[in-house]
């Protein structure tokens, strides 16, 4: 049980004893230290319902509130706020418990089988900056859920089927005849653009491409072999990006649209049998009364095109069927661009109407905004082209190397090269994850690589500074008791005790920025502690107690950044 959950339960029990069993505790961390550590705000609404004086009800709640050994002061403020001041002895015990636990005192969530679908690249092309947010947000969520004891299935729902592959195969065959297939696939982005230009401009080429799609769907061996060649080349590009980003996606996590191809006719037949399909201009659609256009007509969710082809809406339905019937998931997170919100709302609705989504299954669209350039337009190269993700990450390393070299010119180059990718890749990831995922954000090299403010380099440096203390002390007793005598010691212990609540909230709302904000708060609180409570100059039990706080701070920073997919260094 987390600290906030435990306090909420105690306040809830006191509200019930005071005659307000339906009231909510509404407990939250206090905004300012003079208001205590936590504040319960549920009394006012309860008093209104009971037609009581709120301060009178607050007093009854305080009288019934059992926080023995937890709080050393509970007071009523204003019209009926209840301020809770935790005792130093209790906070010291929280620190000791966390120090003795491999999970830093973080208890697991109730077990669930959870899929996180993220990255979801189009295998006709190389990964570009538009894939960054899905990849790192999904990776962070998978790591957090895994840490909290969930059975996590990582899924890369790649685009590996459809007309675009007929187009690419037709183009590749001509290169094979000319003897330059390997050269042609050296740059998938260029190859795709060439094929797309021909497809749009040359009707004969377009017809040939469509014929290859039919052969692909029919399993024609040569066409399948060429298709597999595209997948292998494209996935090698993806693997290079995943390795550089340090995300936990492997080939084993890939399950693309093609995996559901055999189920699509079955799916259509089931929808027809259930009376959900209607023909519209030759296409098979499901009309959704819950979604109406401007004309008031129910919107159509297209299942099958008039030429018999399928769409990603169809394969997404097939994926739900597979995940329910074969994987038996409890929760599924789709980490996908916010612009797909309507699609997912309609997808979930069709799945429910068809009886393919159990009531208990949580299907969640983890939406995210757009990475913007300084011109507040989607991030592109100066020439207006899409930025390849691997090139962006290479640039991050080089820029980080320049920053590290400027700050530590005497450091050997080999050491600066070792530090650069950790700082550069961490900076790119943290700059994204520290924003609310639904927000657009401006990509700015200078701000994300800064060693001041809410950035990865600042947190990585904070971790390295804590580690440096342990290289300067003669002895550290890992079992030494914690004594919180100073306000800054107590303040640091309080933030450390809130780590579990932060992780649970991050998992519940799929919002990694909660964890980022916590880590920044922890680093800032540690700096206040370090400045006002000397560690190396203290002695005996005081020094050992402060070293315990330092060690737990370092462990929490390392663990928290690791859950975001960001590495740390003991020296920088």
SEMARSE-431763 format. One record per residue (C-alpha): residue in one letter; x, y, z. Coordinates in steps of 0.5 Angstrom, whole numbers, plus 500, padded with zeros to 3 digits. Layout:
<recs>
AXYZ ...
</recs>
This chain:
<recs>
X500500500 X503507498 X503513503 X498517500 X493511499 X494509507 X493516509 X487516505 X484510508 X485513515 X482519513 X476515510 X475511516 X475517520 X469520515 X465514516 X466514524 X464522524 X457520520 X460521513 X461514510 X459517503 X464522503 X471522499 X478524503 X480528497 X487527500 X493530497 X500533498 X500540501 X502545496 X506549502 X510546508 X506551513 X500547511 X503540513 X505534509 X498532506 X492536506 X485532506 X480537503 X473532503 X470535509 X467541506 X463537501 X461532506 X459538511 X454541505 X451534504 X450533512 X448541513 X453541518 X458547520 X465544516 X469546522 X465542527 X465536522 X472537521 X473536528 X469530529 X474527523 X480529527 X478526533 X476519530 X483520526 X488514528 X495516526 X498514532 X506513530 X505516523 X503524524 X506528530 X500534529 X494534525 X490541525 X484544522 X485550517 X481555514 X473552513 X475545514 X481543511 X485538515 X493538515 X497532517 X504533519 X508527519 X513525524 X520525523 X520518526 X515515521 X519518515 X526515518 X522509518 X520509511 X527511509 X530505512 X524500509 X526503502 X533502503 X532495505 X528493499 X530492492 X524495490 X525501494 X519500498 X515500492 X509495493 X506492486 X500493483 X494488483 X497483478 X494484471 X496482464 X498488460 X500489453 X503496451 X503497443 X508502441 X513504436 X508501430 X513503425 X511503417 X516498414 X516501407 X520506410 X525508415 X523511422 X523518422 X522523428 X514522428 X516515431 X520518437 X514519442 X510513441 X517509442 X519512448 X513513451 X511506450 X518504453 X517508459 X510505460 X512498459 X518499464 X514502469 X508497469 X514491469 X517494475 X510494479 X509487478 X505487471 X505481466 X507486460 X507484453 X511489449 X508489442 X510492435 X504493431 X508494424 X505496418 X507491413 X502489409 X497493403 X498497397 X504500398 X508493398 X506492391 X508498389 X515497392 X515490390 X514492382 X520498383 X524493386 X523488381 X526493376 X532494380 X533487380 X533486373 X538492372 X542488378 X542494383 X537491388 X542492394 X544499392 X536501391 X535499398 X541502401 X536508403 X529506404 X526513404 X529515397 X527508394 X520509397 X519516394 X521514387 X516508387 X511513390 X512518384 X512512379 X505509382 X502516382 X504518375 X504511371 X498508370 X501501367 X506501373 X500502378 X496496375 X502492376 X503494383 X496492384 X497485381 X503484386 X498486392 X494480389 X499475389 X502477396 X495476399 X495469395 X502467398 X506467391 X513465393 X517470389 X513476391 X513473398 X520473398 X521480396 X516482401 X520479406 X526482404 X523489405 X521487412 X528485413 X531491411 X526495414 X527492421 X534492421 X534500420 X529499426 X533495430 X539500430 X534506432 X532501438 X539500440 X541507440 X535509444 X536503449 X528501448 X526494450 X523492443 X526486439 X524482433 X520477438 X515483439 X513484432 X506482430 X504486424 X498487420 X500481416 X499476422 X492478422 X491477414 X487470415 X482472420 X480478416 X475474412 X472470418 X472477421 X467480416 X463474416 X462474423 X460482423 X455480417 X452474421 X451479427 X447484423 X452489424 X455490416 X451495411 X453495404 X455503402 X457504395 X460497394 X464497401 X462494407 X461498413 X458499420 X454505422 X455508429 X450511432 X454514437 X458518432 X454523428 X457527423 X455535422 X449532418 X446528424 X447522420 X451516423 X458515421 X461509417 X466505420 X469502414 X471494414 X472492407 X473497401 X469496395 X475492391 X475487397 X481490400 X482491407 X484497412 X488498418 X481499421 X480491420 X486489422 X486493428 X479489430 X483483428 X488484433 X483486439 X480479437 X487475438 X489479444 X482477447 X482470445 X489468445 X492473450 X487474454 X489481456 X486485462 X489492459 X491494453 X495501452 X495503444 X501509444 X499512438 X498520436 X492524438 X490525431 X488518431 X483519437 X476518433 X479512430 X480508437 X473511439 X470508434 X474501434 X473500441 X465501440 X465496434 X469491438 X464492444 X458491439 X461485436 X462482443 X469481442 X471486447 X469483454 X467488459 X473488464 X478489458 X481496459 X482498452 X486505452 X489510447 X495513450 X495519446 X500524445 X502530441 X506533436 X514534436 X514541433 X520545430 X522552433 X517555428 X511551431 X510547425 X512539425 X519538426 X522537419 X529539416 X531546413 X529543406 X522541409 X524533409 X522528414 X528528419 X530520420 X530518427 X537515427 X540522424 X537526430 X540521435 X547521432 X546529432 X544528439 X550524441 X555529437 X552535440 X552532447 X560531446 X561538444 X557540451 X561535455 X568537452 X566545453 X565543461 X570538461 X576540456 X581536460 X577529460 X580524456 X577524449 X575517450 X571518456 X568524453 X565519448 X563514453 X559520456 X556523450 X551518448 X548517455 X547525456 X545526448 X540520448 X538521455 X536529453 X532527447 X528522451 X527526457 X525533454 X519529451 X517525457 X517531461 X512534458 X505532458 X504527453 X498530450 X501536449 X505539443 X512541444 X518545441 X524541440 X530545442 X537542443 X540548447 X534547453 X534539453 X542539453 X542544459 X545542465 X540547469 X533546470 X528540469 X533536464 X536529463 X543532464 X541536470 X538529473 X544525471 X549530474 X545530480 X546523481 X553523479 X554528485 X551524490 X555518488 X562522488 X560523496 X561515497 X568516494 X570521499 X568517505 X572512509 X566508511 X559507510 X554503515 X548501510 X544499516 X545505520 X539508523 X536515520 X535521524 X531527522 X534533526 X534538521 X528541516 X532539510 X533532512 X526531513 X524534507 X528530503 X525524507 X518526505 X520526498 X523519498 X517516501 X513519495 X516515490 X511509490 X505514490 X508517483 X510510480 X502508481 X500514479 X504514473 X502507471 X494509472 X494515468 X500512463 X503519464 X511519464 X511526466 X509525473 X515521474 X519526471 X517532475 X518527481 X525526480 X526533478 X523535485 X527530488 X534532485 X532540487 X530537495 X537534495 X541540493 X537544499 X539538503 X546538501 X547545502 X544546509 X546539512 X554538511 X555530509 X563530509 X564535514 X559531519 X561525524 X559519527 X551517527 X549524524 X554523518 X552515517 X544518517 X546523512 X549518508 X543513508 X539519505 X544520500 X544513498 X537512497 X537519493 X542516488 X538509488 X531513487 X534517481 X538511478 X531507478 X527513476 X531515470 X532507468 X524506468 X524512463 X529508459 X535513461 X542511463 X546514469 X553515470 X557515477 X562520474 X561526469 
</recs>
